Amino acid sequence: MQACAIITGSELLHGQIADQNGPFLATRLFTSAVEMKEIHLVGDCPEAIRRTFEDAIKRYHVVFVTGGLGPTDDDLTCRIICDVFNLEMDVDDASRDKMEAVFALRGLAPGPGDMKMVSVPKGAVVLPNDVGLACGFALHRDACTVVAMPGVPREMEPMFDHYVWPYLKNARGVRERKHFVMRTALMRESEVNARVHTLVEGLSVEWSICAKYGINELTFVEREGSPFPEEAIRAGMEREFGKRLLRRDSIEEDVLALLEEKNLMLACAESCTGGLLSSRLTDVPGASKAFLGTVVSYSNEAKIRLLGVSKKTLENFGAVSEEVAGEMAAGACNALSADVAISITGIAGPGGGSAEKPVGTVCFGLASPGQVKTRKEFFPGDRDRVRTFSAVYALNMVRTFLQKI
């Protein structure tokens, strides 16, 4: 089966926001028997939406439409689909009841425009919205299945996972192909790509690689009509990458699991990342079993007062130095009575760099009772990239340390 996605919203064409829905749908469909062939961004123009939609339903088995299900004048999706298929719009009672209850909590009542959010083509399958108010819908005409969902990613994504995918499987017979994901840490994408390409040569498998701030995510998917060589691939990946492979879905989950396994507690000291590292750790449920906390020591004064960094060390080497990073880690280990502590201090930019220490220079310290190790790295890019790479690199320092003890 082949699919097309129509992502509506003038804000996407004006550059106000970047499309997240198209990539999300393409990623989800990669492991299914539905192949995404085209993704269209269309503004809130009735003629453009209708023309794109009419062309898509003639050529594809599944057409996804996101956006245009809200209460405003530029929310046009349901009306256009009804017009194309010569259907009436119908209010879904359950969605309306939910909307009225939400409005009542605020002392309000839905207006005429709000009813658009709970209206669907007559006879369509209603897709509940567990996060927002605008319901989605699915309908099948001739050889095409049409699925309409809200444009807000935090509403669209759970709707797809909880309702659209079950509908496609149960009502349309779409099969999910066997697949699995493996991840490597702190390796160049080109190197991983080349090594995996050689590893799977001759095997009947489809695969993709996606690099995200130091983590390469590899997805392996069975080919239709061929046995899936999962065990052979997993064994080959283990031989090829060994400890560079993550064992869980994220590097922070790996770190916390290793800490818990070894009955150790971690502390952090952050400067340029401003708490990003500890935020990633505490995004994992149950992190408190192995994570004590962090000291965000942004200024030199905070480094001295909270972590015991020597004023002389700061004067002699500067805040962004391995010497200071080491004292930050040792100070965090002591202040929080931790078994292991990791520190980050760097120049995230856009200003503050020099010829000797350009923007992107980041120093790390790792301390455990009786020892301190330090590193200096350079991460080119904007402020967000420097900070995110720094957090991932620090996590990998801890992960590597824990693997050796």
C-alpha positions as CSV (number, residue, x, y, z in Angstrom):
1,M,0.0,0.0,0.0
2,Q,1.2,3.5,-0.8
3,A,0.4,6.7,1.2
4,C,0.5,10.4,1.0
5,A,0.3,13.0,3.8
6,I,-1.2,16.5,3.4
7,I,0.0,18.8,6.1
8,T,-2.2,21.9,6.2
9,G,-1.5,25.3,7.9
10,S,-0.3,28.6,6.5
11,E,2.0,29.0,9.5
12,L,4.1,26.2,8.1
13,L,4.6,28.1,4.8
14,H,5.3,31.3,6.6
15,G,8.2,29.8,8.5
16,Q,6.6,30.4,11.9
17,I,6.8,26.7,12.8
18,A,8.5,23.6,11.3
19,D,6.4,20.6,10.3
20,Q,6.7,17.7,12.7
21,N,3.7,15.7,11.5
22,G,5.1,14.6,8.2
23,P,8.3,13.1,9.7
24,F,6.3,11.5,12.5
25,L,4.0,9.8,10.1
26,A,6.8,8.7,7.8
27,T,8.7,7.2,10.7
28,R,5.6,5.3,12.0
29,L,4.8,3.9,8.6
30,F,8.4,2.8,7.8
31,T,7.8,-0.3,9.9
32,S,4.4,-1.1,8.4
33,A,3.2,-2.4,5.0
34,V,2.2,1.2,4.1
35,E,4.9,3.1,2.2
36,M,4.9,6.9,2.4
37,K,5.5,8.3,-1.1
38,E,4.7,12.0,-0.8
39,I,4.3,14.7,1.9
40,H,2.7,18.0,0.9
41,L,2.7,21.2,2.9
42,V,-0.4,23.3,2.0
43,G,-1.5,26.6,3.3
44,D,-5.0,27.4,4.5
45,C,-6.3,28.0,1.0
46,P,-9.5,26.0,0.1
47,E,-8.6,25.7,-3.6
48,A,-5.1,24.4,-2.8
49,I,-6.2,21.9,-0.2
50,R,-9.0,20.6,-2.4
51,R,-6.8,20.3,-5.5
52,T,-4.1,18.4,-3.5
53,F,-6.6,16.2,-1.8
54,E,-8.5,15.3,-5.0
55,D,-5.2,14.4,-6.7
56,A,-4.0,12.3,-3.7
57,I,-7.1,10.2,-3.3
58,K,-6.9,9.2,-7.0
59,R,-3.3,7.9,-6.7
60,Y,-2.9,6.5,-3.1
61,H,-4.4,3.8,-1.0
62,V,-4.1,5.9,2.2
63,V,-4.2,9.7,2.5
64,F,-3.5,11.4,5.8
65,V,-4.6,15.0,6.4
66,T,-3.4,16.9,9.5
67,G,-4.6,20.3,10.5
68,G,-7.8,22.3,9.8
69,L,-10.0,20.7,12.4
70,G,-10.2,23.7,14.8
71,P,-12.9,26.3,15.4
72,T,-11.6,29.2,13.3
73,D,-12.4,30.3,9.7
74,D,-9.2,28.8,8.3
75,D,-10.0,25.3,9.6
76,L,-11.3,23.8,6.4
77,T,-10.5,20.1,6.4
78,C,-13.8,18.5,7.3
79,R,-15.8,20.8,5.0
80,I,-13.6,20.2,2.0
81,I,-13.6,16.4,2.5
82,C,-17.4,16.4,2.8
83,D,-17.7,18.4,-0.4
84,V,-15.3,16.1,-2.4
85,F,-17.2,13.0,-1.3
86,N,-20.7,14.7,-1.3
87,L,-21.2,14.0,2.4
88,E,-23.0,15.9,5.1
89,M,-21.2,17.0,8.3
90,D,-22.4,15.4,11.5
91,V,-21.7,16.3,15.1
92,D,-20.2,13.5,17.2
93,D,-22.2,13.3,20.4
94,A,-19.4,11.9,22.6
95,S,-16.9,14.5,21.4
96,R,-19.5,17.3,21.9
97,D,-20.3,16.1,25.4
98,K,-16.6,16.1,26.3
99,M,-16.1,19.6,24.9
100,E,-19.1,21.0,26.8
101,A,-17.8,19.5,30.0
102,V,-14.4,21.1,29.5
103,F,-16.0,24.5,28.7
104,A,-18.3,24.2,31.8
105,L,-15.3,23.8,34.1
106,R,-14.3,27.3,33.0
107,G,-17.8,28.7,33.2
108,L,-18.2,28.9,29.4
109,A,-20.4,27.4,26.7
110,P,-19.3,26.3,23.2
111,G,-20.1,28.7,20.4
112,P,-21.0,27.9,16.8
113,G,-17.4,27.9,15.7
114,D,-16.5,25.4,18.4
115,M,-18.9,22.8,17.0
116,K,-16.6,22.5,14.0
117,M,-14.1,20.7,16.3
118,V,-16.5,17.9,17.0
119,S,-18.0,17.6,13.5
120,V,-17.1,14.8,11.1
121,P,-18.3,13.5,7.7
122,K,-21.5,11.5,8.1
123,G,-20.7,7.8,8.4
124,A,-17.0,8.4,9.2
125,V,-15.2,6.5,12.0
126,V,-14.5,9.0,14.8
127,L,-11.0,9.1,16.2
128,P,-11.1,10.4,19.8
129,N,-8.7,13.2,21.0
130,D,-7.4,12.3,24.4
131,V,-5.4,15.5,24.7
132,G,-7.5,18.2,23.1
133,L,-11.0,18.8,21.9
134,A,-10.9,18.4,18.1
135,C,-11.7,14.8,17.1
136,G,-10.3,13.2,14.0
137,F,-12.0,10.8,11.6
138,A,-11.4,8.1,9.1
139,L,-13.4,7.0,6.1
140,H,-13.0,4.6,3.2
141,R,-14.1,5.5,-0.3
142,D,-13.4,3.4,-3.4
143,A,-9.8,2.2,-3.1
144,C,-8.7,5.0,-0.7
145,T,-8.7,5.4,3.1
146,V,-8.7,9.0,4.3
147,V,-7.5,9.8,7.8
148,A,-7.9,13.3,9.2
149,M,-6.2,14.4,12.4
150,P,-5.5,17.6,14.3
151,G,-2.4,19.6,13.3
152,V,-1.0,20.1,16.8
153,P,1.7,17.3,17.2
154,R,0.9,16.7,20.9
155,E,-2.7,15.9,19.8
156,M,-2.0,14.2,16.5
157,E,0.8,11.8,17.7
158,P,-1.2,10.0,20.5
159,M,-4.3,9.9,18.3
160,F,-2.3,8.1,15.6
161,D,-0.8,5.6,18.1
162,H,-4.0,4.9,20.1
163,Y,-6.7,5.1,17.4
164,V,-5.4,5.5,13.8
165,W,-2.9,2.6,13.8
166,P,-5.4,0.2,15.4
167,Y,-8.0,1.3,12.8
168,L,-5.5,0.7,9.9
169,K,-4.7,-2.8,11.3
170,N,-8.2,-3.9,12.2
171,A,-10.4,-2.2,9.6
172,R,-8.0,-1.9,6.7
173,G,-5.8,-5.0,7.2
174,V,-2.5,-3.1,7.3
175,R,0.2,-5.3,8.7
176,E,3.1,-4.1,10.8
177,R,6.4,-5.5,9.6
178,K,8.8,-7.1,12.0
179,H,11.4,-4.6,13.1
180,F,13.8,-3.6,15.8
181,V,15.9,-0.6,16.7
182,M,19.5,-0.4,17.9
183,R,21.4,2.7,18.9
184,T,25.1,3.7,19.0
185,A,26.6,6.4,21.2
186,L,29.1,9.1,20.2
187,M,30.1,7.8,16.8
188,R,30.1,9.6,13.5
189,E,27.0,8.9,11.4
190,S,29.1,8.2,8.3
191,E,31.2,5.6,10.1
192,V,28.2,3.8,11.6
193,N,26.5,3.9,8.2
194,A,29.5,2.4,6.4
195,R,30.0,-0.4,9.0
196,V,26.3,-1.3,9.1
197,H,26.1,-1.3,5.3
198,T,28.9,-3.9,5.2
199,L,27.3,-5.9,8.0
200,V,23.9,-6.3,6.3
201,E,25.3,-6.9,2.8
202,G,23.6,-10.0,1.4
203,L,20.9,-10.0,4.1
204,S,17.2,-9.5,3.2
205,V,16.4,-6.4,5.3
206,E,15.5,-2.8,4.9
207,W,17.2,-0.3,7.3
208,S,17.6,3.4,8.0
209,I,19.9,5.5,10.2
210,C,19.0,8.7,12.0
211,A,21.5,10.8,13.8
212,K,20.3,12.8,16.9
213,Y,23.0,14.7,18.8
214,G,25.6,12.0,19.1
215,I,23.1,9.0,19.1
216,N,22.7,7.1,15.9
217,E,19.4,5.3,15.8
218,L,19.2,2.3,13.4
219,T,15.9,0.7,12.4
220,F,15.9,-2.7,10.8
221,V,12.7,-3.8,9.0
222,E,11.8,-7.1,7.4
223,R,11.4,-7.3,3.6
224,E,8.0,-8.5,2.4
225,G,8.1,-12.2,1.5
226,S,11.6,-12.9,3.1
227,P,12.6,-14.4,6.4
228,F,13.7,-11.6,8.9
229,P,17.4,-12.2,9.9
230,E,17.0,-10.4,13.2
231,E,19.3,-12.7,15.2
232,A,22.1,-12.5,12.6
233,I,21.9,-8.7,12.6
234,R,21.9,-8.4,16.4
235,A,24.9,-10.7,16.6
236,G,26.7,-8.7,13.9
237,M,25.9,-5.4,15.6
238,E,27.3,-6.7,18.9
239,R,30.5,-7.8,17.3
240,E,30.9,-4.6,15.4
241,F,30.0,-2.0,18.0
242,G,30.1,-3.8,21.4
243,K,29.9,-1.3,24.3
244,R,29.1,1.5,21.9
245,L,25.6,0.1,21.7
246,L,22.9,1.4,24.0
247,R,20.9,-1.3,25.8
248,R,17.8,0.8,26.3
249,D,15.9,3.5,24.4
250,S,18.1,6.4,25.5
251,I,21.5,7.1,26.9
252,E,20.1,8.5,30.2
253,E,18.1,5.3,30.7
254,D,21.4,3.3,30.2
255,V,23.2,5.5,32.7
256,L,20.5,5.2,35.4
257,A,20.2,1.4,34.9
258,L,23.9,0.9,35.3
259,L,24.0,3.1,38.4
260,E,21.1,1.1,39.9
261,E,22.7,-2.2,38.9
262,K,25.9,-1.2,40.7
263,N,24.1,0.4,43.6
264,L,25.7,3.8,43.0
265,M,24.3,7.4,43.2
266,L,25.1,10.1,40.7
267,A,25.4,13.9,41.1
268,C,25.9,16.6,38.5
269,A,27.5,20.0,38.4
270,E,26.5,22.1,35.4
271,S,27.5,25.5,34.1
272,C,26.8,26.1,30.4
273,T,24.1,23.5,30.2
274,G,22.2,25.2,33.0
275,G,20.4,22.0,34.2
276,L,19.8,20.3,30.9
277,L,21.8,17.3,31.9
278,S,19.8,16.7,35.1
279,S,16.6,17.5,33.2
280,R,17.3,14.6,30.8
281,L,18.0,12.3,33.7
282,T,14.8,13.2,35.6
283,D,12.7,12.8,32.5
284,V,13.2,9.0,33.2
285,P,10.6,7.7,35.7
286,G,12.3,6.4,38.8
287,A,15.5,8.4,38.3
288,S,15.6,9.2,42.1
289,K,16.8,5.6,42.7
290,A,20.2,6.5,41.3
291,F,20.3,10.3,40.9
292,L,20.8,12.7,43.8
293,G,20.6,16.1,42.1
294,T,22.6,18.8,40.4
295,V,24.3,22.1,41.2
296,V,23.8,24.7,38.5
297,S,26.8,26.9,39.1
298,Y,26.7,29.4,36.3
299,S,28.8,32.2,37.8
300,N,32.3,31.9,39.1
301,E,31.0,33.0,42.5
302,A,28.6,30.0,42.5
303,K,31.3,27.6,41.5
304,I,33.4,28.9,44.5
305,R,30.6,29.0,47.1
306,L,28.6,25.9,46.2
307,L,31.3,23.5,44.8
308,G,34.4,24.7,46.5
309,V,36.2,25.5,43.2
310,S,39.4,27.4,44.0
311,K,39.5,31.1,43.2
312,K,43.1,30.6,42.2
313,T,42.2,27.8,39.7
314,L,39.6,30.1,38.1
315,E,42.1,32.9,37.8
316,N,44.9,30.8,36.4
317,F,42.9,28.6,34.0
318,G,39.5,30.3,33.5
319,A,36.1,28.9,34.1
320,V,36.2,26.8,30.9
321,S,39.1,24.5,31.7
322,E,39.7,20.9,32.6
323,E,41.1,22.1,36.0
324,V,37.9,23.8,36.9
325,A,35.8,21.0,35.5
326,G,37.6,18.6,37.7
327,E,37.1,20.7,40.8
328,M,33.4,21.1,40.0
329,A,33.0,17.3,39.8
330,A,34.9,16.7,43.0
331,G,32.8,19.5,44.7
332,A,29.5,18.0,43.6
333,C,30.6,14.5,44.7
334,N,31.4,15.9,48.1
335,A,28.5,18.3,48.4
336,L,25.9,15.7,47.6
337,S,27.7,12.7,49.0
338,A,27.6,11.0,45.7
339,D,29.5,7.9,44.5
340,V,30.0,9.4,41.0
341,A,29.7,13.0,39.8
342,I,29.9,14.6,36.4
343,S,30.5,18.2,35.5
344,I,30.2,20.4,32.5
345,T,31.6,23.9,31.9
346,G,31.9,25.5,28.4
347,I,31.2,28.3,26.0
348,A,27.8,27.7,24.3
349,G,27.8,31.0,22.5
350,P,26.9,32.9,20.5
351,G,29.4,35.2,22.3
352,G,32.1,34.6,24.8
353,G,34.6,32.7,22.6
354,S,38.2,33.6,21.9
355,A,41.0,32.3,19.6
356,E,42.3,30.1,22.4
357,K,38.8,28.9,23.5
358,P,36.3,29.3,20.6
359,V,32.5,28.9,21.0
360,G,31.8,25.2,21.3
361,T,34.7,24.5,23.7
362,V,33.4,22.4,26.6
363,C,35.3,20.8,29.5
364,F,34.1,17.8,31.6
365,G,35.0,16.4,34.9
366,L,34.1,13.0,36.3
367,A,34.8,12.3,40.0
368,S,34.5,9.3,42.2
369,P,36.0,8.9,45.7
370,G,39.8,9.1,45.2
371,Q,39.9,10.0,41.5
372,V,39.0,12.7,39.1
373,K,39.2,12.5,35.3
374,T,38.8,15.4,32.9
375,R,38.2,15.9,29.2
376,K,38.1,18.9,26.8
377,E,36.0,18.7,23.6
378,F,34.8,21.0,20.8
379,F,31.3,20.9,19.5
380,P,30.7,23.3,16.6
381,G,27.2,24.7,16.1
382,D,24.7,27.0,17.6
383,R,23.9,27.3,21.3
384,D,21.3,24.6,21.4
385,R,23.6,22.1,19.6
386,V,26.6,22.8,21.9
387,R,24.5,22.4,25.0
388,T,22.7,19.2,23.8
389,F,25.9,17.6,22.6
390,S,27.5,18.5,26.0
391,A,24.8,16.8,27.9
392,V,25.0,13.6,25.7
393,Y,28.8,13.6,25.9
394,A,28.7,13.9,29.7
395,L,26.2,11.0,30.0
396,N,28.4,8.9,27.8
397,M,31.4,9.6,30.0
398,V,29.4,8.3,33.0
399,R,28.2,5.3,31.0
400,T,31.7,4.4,29.9
401,F,33.0,4.8,33.4
402,L,30.3,2.5,34.8
403,Q,30.9,-0.2,32.2
404,K,34.5,-0.5,33.4
405,I,33.7,-1.0,37.1
